[in-house]
Every structure is written in structure tokens, then in C-alpha cells.
Amino acid sequence: MTIAAYLLAYGAVIIWAAPALLHKLTGAGLNPRLGVAAWLTAIAVVVLAWSVSVLVIVSAAVSGLPGSATIVLCLEMIGVPERSLTPGAASLALLIGAGVVISMMVGIQVGRAVAGFRARSAEHARAARIIGMPTDRQDVFVIDADRAAAYCVAGRPHAIVLTSAAVRTLDEAQLGAVLAHEQAHLAGRHHHLLMVLRALSHSLSRLPLFTRAVGAVAALLEMCADDTAARRHGRGAVIAGMVKLAGPAPVGGLSVGARAVHTRVARLRDPAGPLATGCHQILTIVVIAATVCVPVLINLLCQH
């Protein structure tokens, strides 16, 4: 049972301490895919720690928990002294019930938010395909607008939207790079990942790990798409297209020029050397491994 208290404490440390560390580790985008993995690992560990803790407490609820050392430890962690009233059976049942209900409510809220995001994205994609002018490229549509922009929207089927101003502004190489960037988002299912993160952020808005993860992961996913486009069309074309299309993405869309243009241009123009990239890769893997291994060690220690 003590494992439940330790897992909850570890989850709290990750929630409040990890965002600053992960921002420093991943913000420059030396290894954007590993950066995404680091953020997702921290989130998954917190969710799993909470879920396992609730399951352990519920499964042990019939084993005479009132007055146990675990309950005393949990109370002391939140500032209740040992000599204060230790919860009786009814109070403990109420606390356990509240934990289960809160967990279920958060799960339902996240599920509904994801469903809403998916529905709005699909509707946006349908509207783009209806309003936009088809091109000779699959799933690419042009809409008449004075501002140069390009973005993709997940749907069934997906849609990549170019404005008429973007078509006039970009040359052939830049247009190919921009489309490769958007196709990388769709192929990587980046929209769906961000939908889940946004749903968690909305449901757990007071917890910094979830709120900061949305922007950090979105920026890293843009860098991942930049790298894919650069491998196919060259860094110069990606940089030129990014600068010409710099601006905010529409709600629900991912855009080549939407996020942290200065940082993204800098990393493409002056990429880090193999030594710096390799060292950062090792450090990130170590952080990911440590994040995962600590709960395992807690479990082993609590069983001995």
C-alpha cells in the first residue's frame, strides 16, 4: 500500500518540476522527436502513477486501511499531523470514492474534449474541400485570400489548404517544401496527438506539466515536419517558405509558418554538429529512462 503514496508523490514531483527541465532540454530542438518522446513519457508516467495508486488503494480498501501507516503517511504529506483524526471506515470510503469519481470525471472530460476536437477538425477539412479549388496534388486545395498561408487539417479525408496569395508568393521549390511539411504533419498524425494534449490541458488546467506540454510539443512537431521537408527539398527551400508564410495557424490546423519561426529558422540555418547532437541525444534518453525507471524502483523497494 505504501507504493500508492510514493507514486502519488512522484507524480506530483513530475507535474511541478519536469516542465522547466524539459523546456531547457528540448526547447532548442536538437532532437525534436526525442523531445516529443520526453514530454509524452512524463505525461504517461504521471497518468499511470495516478491510475495505479487509485487501483491499489481501492483494491486494499477492504483490508483494514483505517489507521494504517500508509494512511498516516498520506495525511502527513498533505499537512495533517499523525495525532489528528485518522479516517474511519466511512471517511476512508468517502475519500476513495471521491478519488475514483474524480478520475472517472477527468477521463470522461478528456474523452469528450478529444471527440469535440476531432469533429471540429473533420468539419474544417470538409469545408476546405468544398470551398477550395482542387489542384493536381492529392488533398491540396486553394482558397482565395490576400494573406499567404498554408496549413493542413485532419479529417476523413484530410485537407491541405493553400491561399491564392501563397501560390503567387512561393516558387516551385518553396511550394514543394511547404507541402512536404504539411504532409509530414498528416503522416505523423500530429493533429491527433495535439488533440489529446489539449484535452488534458483543458481538463487539468492547474497542473503545469499538462498546460506547458501543449505549446512545447506543438513547436517540436513543427521542427519534426521541418526536418522531413528539408530532407526532401533542402533547408534553403524550407527556410524561405517558412519566412514567407510566417503567421498564426487557424484553429485546428498545423502550419509551416505558425510557431517559433526564429528558432526553427536558426536550427535549420546553423544545425548543431554531430557531437552536440549525439550528447544531447544521450542526455535525453537518460532523462526518459530515469523518468520511467523511478516508479519501477519504487515498486521493487516497496515489495521488500
C-alpha positions as CSV (number, residue, x, y, z in Angstrom):
1,M,0.0,0.0,0.0
2,T,2.9,2.4,0.7
3,I,3.6,2.3,-3.1
4,A,0.4,4.3,-3.7
5,A,1.7,7.2,-1.5
6,Y,5.1,7.1,-3.1
7,L,3.7,7.0,-6.6
8,L,1.4,10.0,-5.9
9,A,4.4,11.9,-4.5
10,Y,6.5,11.0,-7.5
11,G,3.7,12.1,-9.9
12,A,3.5,15.4,-8.1
13,V,7.2,16.0,-8.5
14,I,7.0,15.3,-12.2
15,I,4.0,17.6,-12.6
16,W,5.6,20.6,-10.9
17,A,9.4,20.1,-11.6
18,A,9.5,18.5,-15.0
19,P,8.2,21.3,-17.2
20,A,11.2,23.6,-16.5
21,L,13.7,20.8,-17.0
22,L,12.0,19.6,-20.2
23,H,11.8,23.1,-21.6
24,K,15.6,23.5,-21.2
25,L,16.3,20.1,-22.6
26,T,14.1,20.2,-25.6
27,G,13.4,23.9,-26.4
28,A,16.3,24.3,-28.9
29,G,15.1,21.3,-30.9
30,L,18.4,19.4,-31.3
31,N,16.5,16.1,-31.3
32,P,12.8,17.1,-31.8
33,R,11.5,13.5,-32.0
34,L,13.2,12.6,-28.7
35,G,12.0,15.9,-27.3
36,V,8.4,14.9,-28.0
37,A,9.1,11.5,-26.5
38,A,10.4,13.1,-23.3
39,W,7.3,15.2,-22.8
40,L,5.0,12.3,-23.6
41,T,6.9,10.0,-21.3
42,A,6.5,12.4,-18.4
43,I,2.8,12.8,-19.0
44,A,2.3,9.0,-19.4
45,V,4.2,8.3,-16.1
46,V,2.0,10.8,-14.2
47,V,-1.2,9.4,-15.6
48,L,-0.1,5.8,-14.9
49,A,1.2,6.7,-11.4
50,W,-2.2,8.2,-10.5
51,S,-4.1,5.3,-12.1
52,V,-2.1,2.6,-10.3
53,S,-2.3,4.5,-7.0
54,V,-6.1,4.6,-7.2
55,L,-6.3,0.9,-8.1
56,V,-4.0,-0.1,-5.3
57,I,-6.0,1.9,-2.7
58,V,-9.4,0.6,-4.0
59,S,-8.1,-3.0,-4.0
60,A,-6.9,-2.7,-0.5
61,A,-9.9,-0.8,0.8
62,V,-11.4,-4.0,2.3
63,S,-8.2,-4.9,4.1
64,G,-8.5,-2.7,7.2
65,L,-6.9,0.5,5.9
66,P,-8.1,2.9,8.6
67,G,-5.3,3.7,10.9
68,S,-2.6,2.1,8.8
69,A,0.8,3.5,8.3
70,T,0.1,4.3,4.7
71,I,-2.9,6.4,5.6
72,V,-0.9,8.3,8.2
73,L,1.8,8.9,5.6
74,C,-0.6,10.2,3.1
75,L,-2.2,12.5,5.6
76,E,1.2,13.8,6.7
77,M,2.1,14.5,3.1
78,I,-0.8,17.0,2.9
79,G,-0.1,18.5,6.3
80,V,-2.3,16.5,8.7
81,P,-0.4,15.5,11.8
82,E,-0.4,11.9,13.0
83,R,-2.4,12.7,16.2
84,S,-5.2,14.2,14.3
85,L,-8.2,12.1,13.5
86,T,-7.3,9.2,11.3
87,P,-10.2,8.5,8.9
88,G,-12.6,5.8,9.9
89,A,-14.1,3.3,7.6
90,A,-16.8,5.6,6.4
91,S,-14.5,8.6,5.9
92,L,-12.0,6.4,4.1
93,A,-14.7,5.0,1.8
94,L,-15.7,8.6,1.1
95,L,-12.1,9.6,0.2
96,I,-11.6,6.6,-2.0
97,G,-15.0,7.2,-3.7
98,A,-14.0,10.8,-4.3
99,G,-10.7,9.7,-5.9
100,V,-12.5,7.2,-8.2
101,V,-15.2,9.7,-9.2
102,I,-12.6,12.5,-9.9
103,S,-10.6,10.0,-12.0
104,M,-13.7,9.0,-14.0
105,M,-14.8,12.6,-14.5
106,V,-11.4,13.7,-15.8
107,G,-11.3,10.7,-18.1
108,I,-14.8,11.4,-19.5
109,Q,-14.0,15.1,-19.8
110,V,-10.8,14.3,-21.8
111,G,-12.6,11.9,-24.0
112,R,-15.4,14.4,-24.8
113,A,-12.8,17.1,-25.5
114,V,-10.9,14.9,-27.9
115,A,-14.1,13.9,-29.7
116,G,-15.1,17.6,-30.0
117,F,-11.7,18.5,-31.4
118,R,-11.9,15.6,-33.9
119,A,-15.4,16.7,-35.0
120,R,-14.4,20.3,-35.5
121,S,-11.2,19.3,-37.4
122,A,-13.2,17.0,-39.7
123,E,-15.8,19.7,-40.3
124,H,-13.0,22.2,-41.2
125,A,-11.5,19.7,-43.6
126,R,-14.8,19.1,-45.3
127,A,-15.4,22.9,-45.6
128,A,-11.9,23.3,-47.1
129,R,-12.6,20.7,-49.7
130,I,-15.9,22.3,-50.6
131,I,-14.8,25.9,-50.7
132,G,-11.3,25.4,-52.0
133,M,-10.3,24.8,-55.6
134,P,-8.8,21.3,-56.2
135,T,-5.3,21.1,-57.6
136,D,-3.3,18.4,-59.4
137,R,-1.9,17.4,-56.0
138,Q,-3.8,15.0,-53.8
139,D,-5.8,16.6,-50.9
140,V,-4.4,20.0,-51.7
141,F,-6.9,22.9,-52.2
142,V,-6.5,26.6,-52.9
143,I,-8.8,29.2,-51.3
144,D,-8.9,32.9,-52.4
145,A,-7.2,35.1,-49.7
146,D,-4.9,38.0,-49.6
147,R,-2.6,36.7,-46.9
148,A,-0.1,34.0,-47.8
149,A,-0.7,30.9,-45.7
150,A,-0.6,27.1,-45.9
151,Y,-1.9,24.6,-43.3
152,C,-3.3,21.1,-43.0
153,V,-6.4,19.9,-41.3
154,A,-7.0,16.3,-40.2
155,G,-10.3,14.8,-41.4
156,R,-11.7,11.9,-43.4
157,P,-10.2,12.7,-45.8
158,H,-7.6,15.2,-44.8
159,A,-7.1,18.6,-46.5
160,I,-4.0,20.7,-47.1
161,V,-5.0,24.4,-47.7
162,L,-3.1,27.0,-49.7
163,T,-4.2,30.5,-50.1
164,S,-4.0,32.1,-53.5
165,A,-1.5,34.6,-52.1
166,A,0.7,31.7,-51.1
167,V,0.6,30.2,-54.5
168,R,1.7,33.6,-56.0
169,T,4.4,34.1,-53.4
170,L,6.1,30.8,-53.3
171,D,8.3,29.4,-56.2
172,E,8.1,25.8,-57.2
173,A,10.9,24.6,-54.7
174,Q,9.4,26.5,-51.8
175,L,5.9,25.3,-52.6
176,G,7.2,21.7,-52.7
177,A,8.9,22.2,-49.3
178,V,5.8,23.7,-47.7
179,L,3.6,20.8,-49.0
180,A,6.1,18.3,-47.7
181,H,6.0,19.9,-44.3
182,E,2.2,19.7,-44.2
183,Q,2.2,16.1,-45.4
184,A,4.6,15.2,-42.7
185,H,2.1,16.5,-40.1
186,L,-0.6,14.4,-41.5
187,A,1.5,11.3,-42.0
188,G,2.8,11.6,-38.4
189,R,-0.8,12.1,-37.0
190,H,0.4,15.2,-35.2
191,H,-3.1,16.6,-35.1
192,H,-4.4,13.7,-33.1
193,L,-1.5,13.9,-30.6
194,L,-2.1,17.6,-30.0
195,M,-5.9,17.0,-29.6
196,V,-5.2,14.6,-26.7
197,L,-2.7,17.1,-25.1
198,R,-5.1,20.0,-25.5
199,A,-7.9,17.9,-23.9
200,L,-5.6,17.1,-21.0
201,S,-4.6,20.7,-20.7
202,H,-8.2,21.9,-20.6
203,S,-9.2,19.2,-18.1
204,L,-6.2,19.7,-15.8
205,S,-5.5,23.4,-16.3
206,R,-4.0,23.9,-12.9
207,L,-1.2,21.3,-13.5
208,P,1.8,22.9,-15.2
209,L,3.1,19.7,-16.9
210,F,-0.1,19.4,-19.0
211,T,-0.5,23.1,-19.8
212,R,3.1,23.6,-20.9
213,A,3.3,20.4,-22.8
214,V,0.8,21.6,-25.5
215,G,2.9,24.5,-26.7
216,A,6.3,22.7,-26.3
217,V,5.1,19.6,-28.2
218,A,3.5,21.7,-30.9
219,A,6.8,23.5,-31.5
220,L,8.7,20.3,-31.6
221,L,6.3,18.7,-34.0
222,E,6.8,21.7,-36.3
223,M,10.5,21.0,-36.2
224,C,10.0,17.4,-37.0
225,A,8.0,18.4,-40.1
226,D,10.7,20.9,-40.9
227,D,13.3,18.2,-40.9
228,T,11.2,15.9,-43.1
229,A,10.7,18.7,-45.6
230,A,14.4,19.6,-45.5
231,R,15.5,16.1,-46.3
232,R,13.3,16.1,-49.4
233,H,13.7,19.7,-50.7
234,G,16.7,21.2,-48.9
235,R,17.0,23.5,-45.9
236,G,17.0,26.6,-48.1
237,A,13.6,26.0,-49.6
238,V,12.1,25.2,-46.2
239,I,13.5,28.4,-44.6
240,A,12.3,30.6,-47.5
241,G,8.8,29.1,-47.4
242,M,8.7,29.4,-43.7
243,V,9.6,33.0,-43.7
244,K,7.2,33.9,-46.5
245,L,4.3,32.2,-44.7
246,A,5.2,33.3,-41.1
247,G,1.9,33.9,-39.2
248,P,-0.6,32.2,-37.0
249,A,-2.2,28.9,-37.9
250,P,-6.0,28.7,-37.9
251,V,-7.7,26.9,-35.0
252,G,-7.3,23.1,-35.5
253,G,-4.7,23.5,-38.2
254,L,-0.9,23.0,-38.3
255,S,1.0,25.5,-40.4
256,V,4.6,25.7,-41.7
257,G,4.9,29.3,-40.6
258,A,2.9,29.2,-37.3
259,R,5.2,28.6,-34.4
260,A,8.6,29.8,-33.2
261,V,9.8,30.8,-36.7
262,H,13.0,32.4,-35.4
263,T,14.1,29.3,-33.5
264,R,13.1,27.0,-36.4
265,V,15.0,29.1,-39.0
266,A,18.1,29.3,-36.7
267,R,18.3,25.5,-36.2
268,L,17.9,24.9,-40.0
269,R,20.4,27.6,-41.0
270,D,23.0,26.6,-38.4
271,P,22.4,23.0,-37.5
272,A,24.2,21.6,-34.5
273,G,27.3,19.4,-35.1
274,P,27.3,15.6,-34.7
275,L,29.0,15.8,-31.2
276,A,26.4,18.2,-29.8
277,T,23.5,16.3,-31.3
278,G,24.9,13.0,-30.0
279,C,25.5,14.3,-26.5
280,H,22.0,15.8,-26.4
281,Q,20.5,12.5,-27.7
282,I,22.2,10.5,-24.9
283,L,21.1,13.0,-22.3
284,T,17.5,13.0,-23.4
285,I,17.5,9.2,-23.5
286,V,18.9,9.1,-19.9
287,V,16.1,11.5,-18.8
288,I,13.4,9.4,-20.4
289,A,14.9,6.2,-18.9
290,A,15.1,7.8,-15.5
291,T,11.5,9.1,-15.6
292,V,10.3,5.5,-16.4
293,C,12.7,3.7,-14.0
294,V,11.9,5.6,-10.8
295,P,8.3,4.1,-10.5
296,V,9.7,0.7,-11.2
297,L,12.3,1.1,-8.4
298,I,9.6,2.4,-6.1
299,N,7.6,-0.8,-6.7
300,L,10.6,-3.0,-6.1
301,L,11.6,-1.2,-2.9
302,C,8.0,-1.3,-1.5
303,Q,7.8,-5.1,-2.0
304,H,11.0,-5.7,0.0
